[in-house]
Amino acid sequence: MKSTKLEISNKKGLALQAYLELPANQKPNYYAIFAHCFTCNSTLGAVKNISRALTQHGFGVVRFDFTGLGRSEGEFSDSHFSGNIDDLVSVNDYLAAHYQAPSLLVGHSLGGAAVIVAASKLNNIKAVATIGAPATVDHVTHLFSHGLEEVKEKGEVEINIGGRPFKINQEFVADFGKTDLPEITKNLRKPILIMHAPFDQIVGIENAHRLYHNAHHPKSFISLDQADHLLSISRDSEYAGNMIGTWVQRYFEPLDNVMLDTEGEQLVGHLNLLEDNFTTSIQTKRHDFIADEPASVGGDDFGPSPYEFLNASLAACTAMTLKLYAERKKWDLQEVFVYITYSKKHSDDLQLDVEKPMRIDHVQKKLRLIGNLDTEQKKRLKEIASKCPVHKTLQSEVIIDTEVLE
């Protein structure tokens, strides 16, 4: 995942800090904007995980800090709901001017309410996804209800939300009552995905019911099961991002991935050292996947390891080769299971007669062949399994040419 830092001016001239996440090929088919939750910021783990997942579906994703939050300029009291909408529009306009007009808005919690309203104002937005969103904008006021009376008396007060101090004023409070979110949702007329956890303790599941009831088809709902409101467990935010990426394909014209290099290369891998440990995005013309290392060696275990992909290549090639051979022979091969394990083994353990004992790359391949096959057929299929192209490549001397591109 390629990440580029952006600085976007909102309508008040304040600088919003933003990050543009790109697919491995750095050439997204479509663009999306992510709106974070109330008092959160764009570096929240869930925001980054969802953005990463969307890049695997060919999206360029902008995640940014609303006014007065994270590293964006301004005061928190300027980050009222109308201000959030204005910020979304500013980010939308920036993308349209410098890259490509975004087609998807994704919002978490109050950010979910914000993207519904913003989508109603922006013709270029083709679909909307919300995560744990409230059904009414003023739902959020319960978080600072302890300071409402003091605001009326003093005009501006400092309150505590989630253990952090924030200053609010009367304009900030009053703004949350100005937007009729149910009516806007009814009139949206754009595909909408509503995601919510049944046991959300911050924004109850009844909010998802009301949003879904107000929305017009095409509308979809996905339960986030046991997730908490902030999607603090990585697997929950990864799931949410992948579900959004899969769902939205229904409404967008499918496009081939454009490769980073057009000189006939088959695959590209990309690792962002500034943000990731070992998580590497891999892309072919039509498919995206992730390689990683397990947590035991410092990785995040977001995907198979490089050697697991090597094993997968050998297993897939073996199974396909056996299928073709059995079909040509008209043998009753119904299913093939190929079990692969890569390891380093000592030449003595392998009973190899070598001049200098050493540790050697070893691949264990086991086959389970399902079907009405006799002993001779199984013996022949074992021989054919060793003749698949990937198997032969691994056993041959391979020359790899490496060059550094400018």
Secondary structure, 3 states (H helix, E strand, C coil): CEEEEEEEECCCCCEEEEEEEECCCCCCCEEEEEECCCCCCCCCHHHHHHHHHHHCCCEEEEEECCCCCCCCCCCHHHCCHHHHHHHHHHHHHHHHHHCCCCCEEEEECHHHHHHHHHHHHCCCCCEEEEECCCCCHHHHHHHHHHHHHHHHHHCEEEEEECCEEEEEEHHHHHHCCCCCHHHHHHCCCCCEEEEECCCCCCCCCHHHHHHHHHCCCCEEEEECCCCCCCCCCHHHHHHHHHHHHHHHCCCCCCCCCCCCCCCCCCCEEEECCCCCCCCEEEECCCCEEEECCCHHHCCCCCCCCHHHHHHHHHHHHHHHHHHHHHHHHCCEEEEEEEEEEEEEEECCCCCCCCCCCCEEEEEEEEEEEEEECCHHHHHHHHHHHCCCHHHHHHHCCCCCCCCCCC
